[in-house]
Amino acid sequence: MPAPRSRAAELFGARVREARVALGMSQETIAHLADMHVTNYGRVERGEANSELHTIVRLATALNVDPAELLAGLYGGDMLPDREHAFSVADFVAAQKAAEKSGEKPARPKTR
């Protein structure tokens, strides 16, 4: 079985599963209500999927929960897969200010 894509995907999937189980519904039923294939729905619950916004809204609607409940707290570097740069704007601004104080040339964000 593949590993979860990220800590965020793992927690999101657990919340989706918890909501489904609380309703006493099967994966097949919720997948049908969310207009998804049951295989893809299972991947969401296992944290193997990187769900699009539309999918998150469809799932929340099928589960009768606010999408915010499924996404609450899923931010920060520890939620993301390993990346070269996983910084917030606050991290970037703090690094810019530190560089300016030390007389170094401030770093510029890399564009893709």
C-alpha positions in Angstrom: 0.0 0.0 0.0 1.4 3.4 -0.9 2.4 5.8 1.9 0.4 8.9 2.6 1.3 11.9 0.3 1.8 14.2 3.3 0.8 14.6 6.9 -2.0 17.0 5.7 -3.4 14.4 3.3 -3.2 11.7 6.0 -5.2 13.9 8.5 -7.7 15.1 5.9 -8.3 11.4 5.0 -8.8 10.5 8.6 -11.3 13.3 9.1 -13.2 12.2 6.0 -13.3 8.6 7.2 -14.4 9.7 10.7 -17.3 11.8 9.3 -18.3 8.8 7.1 -18.2 6.3 9.9 -20.2 8.7 12.2 -22.9 8.8 9.5 -22.9 5.0 9.3 -22.3 5.1 5.6 -20.2 2.9 3.3 -17.3 4.2 1.2 -19.4 3.3 -1.9 -22.3 5.5 -0.8 -20.2 8.5 0.0 -18.2 8.1 -3.2 -21.5 8.0 -5.2 -22.9 11.0 -3.4 -19.6 12.9 -4.1 -19.6 11.8 -7.7 -16.3 9.9 -7.3 -15.1 6.4 -8.1 -14.9 4.4 -4.9 -11.2 3.6 -5.6 -10.4 7.3 -5.6 -12.5 7.8 -2.5 -10.5 5.1 -0.7 -7.3 6.8 -1.7 -8.5 10.0 -0.1 -9.3 8.2 3.2 -5.9 6.6 3.2 -4.2 9.9 2.6 -2.8 8.8 -0.8 -4.7 11.5 -2.8 -3.9 15.1 -3.2 -7.5 16.3 -3.5 -8.5 19.3 -5.6 -10.7 22.0 -4.1 -13.8 20.8 -6.0 -13.3 17.3 -4.7 -13.0 18.6 -1.1 -16.2 20.6 -1.5 -18.0 17.6 -3.0 -16.8 15.3 -0.2 -17.8 17.9 2.5 -21.3 18.2 0.9 -21.8 14.4 0.7 -20.7 14.2 4.4 -22.8 17.2 5.4 -19.9 19.0 7.0 -18.3 22.4 6.3 -15.1 21.9 4.3 -13.3 24.1 6.9 -13.9 21.3 9.5 -12.0 18.9 7.2 -9.1 21.3 6.6 -8.8 23.0 10.0 -5.2 23.3 11.1 -3.7 21.7 8.0 -1.0 24.3 7.4 2.7 24.7 8.2 5.9 23.0 7.0 5.3 19.8 8.9 2.1 19.2 7.0 3.7 19.3 3.6 5.8 16.7 1.7 9.5 17.2 1.9 10.4 20.3 -0.3 13.4 22.5 -0.7 11.3 25.5 0.4 8.4 25.2 2.7 8.3 28.7 4.2 5.5 31.1 5.1 5.5 34.8 4.3 6.3 35.5 7.9 9.5 33.2 7.6 10.5 35.1 4.5 10.0 38.5 6.0 11.9 37.6 9.1 14.9 36.3 7.0 14.8 39.5 4.9 15.0 41.6 8.1 17.8 39.5 9.6 19.8 39.9 6.4 19.3 43.6 6.3 20.4 44.0 9.9 23.6 41.9 9.3 24.4 43.9 6.1 23.9 40.9 3.8 22.0 41.2 0.6 18.4 40.0 1.2 17.5 36.8 -0.6 15.0 36.9 -3.4 12.3 34.2 -3.6 13.0 31.7 -6.4 10.4 31.5 -9.2 9.6 28.3 -11.0 
